[in-house]
Amino acid sequence: MTGRVGPGLVGEIMVSVRGGVEAFYAHPQRPDEEIEPGVQVLIVDFQPPRTAYVERWSALG
């Protein structure tokens, strides 16, 4: 996350794509969730051209 995501806010994520990095708009998957910059997220849905729906990433292990 490079921009805060939350209710009524559009954040930003940087995604590795085709050997480079591209910015995408980010919305929380759950409408009431807030995610601060620097948190790793999982993209759970994508709407072209550049909108992603995300949730916090929790690595197992």
C-alpha positions in Angstrom: 0.0 0.0 0.0 1.3 3.4 -0.9 -1.9 5.3 -0.1 -4.4 4.7 2.8 -7.5 2.7 2.0 -10.7 3.0 3.9 -14.4 3.9 3.8 -14.8 6.6 1.2 -11.1 6.6 0.3 -9.3 5.4 -2.8 -5.8 4.2 -2.0 -3.0 3.2 -4.2 -0.9 0.0 -4.6 2.2 -0.7 -6.6 2.1 -4.1 -8.5 4.9 -5.9 -10.2 3.7 -6.4 -13.8 5.6 -7.5 -16.9 9.0 -6.9 -15.4 8.2 -3.4 -14.1 6.0 -1.8 -11.4 2.7 -0.1 -12.1 0.3 1.9 -9.8 -3.3 0.8 -9.4 -6.2 2.4 -7.5 -7.1 0.3 -4.4 -10.4 -0.1 -2.6 -10.9 -2.3 0.5 -12.7 -5.6 -0.2 -14.7 -5.1 3.0 -16.2 -1.6 2.9 -15.5 -0.8 6.6 -11.8 -1.9 6.6 -9.0 0.6 6.8 -5.5 -0.3 5.6 -2.5 2.0 6.2 0.4 2.6 3.8 3.2 0.1 4.0 0.9 -2.9 4.8 1.1 -5.8 2.4 -2.2 -6.7 0.7 -3.7 -9.4 -1.4 -5.6 -8.4 -4.5 -8.9 -10.3 -4.4 -10.7 -8.7 -7.3 -9.7 -6.5 -10.3 -11.8 -4.1 -12.4 -10.2 -2.8 -15.6 -8.5 -0.7 -16.4 -6.7 0.0 -13.1 -8.8 -0.7 -10.0 -8.1 -3.4 -7.5 -10.0 -4.6 -4.4 -7.6 -5.6 -1.6 -7.5 -7.2 1.9 -4.7 -7.4 4.4 -2.1 -10.2 3.5 -1.5 -12.6 6.3 1.4 -15.1 5.5 1.0 -18.5 7.1 3.9 -19.9 9.0 
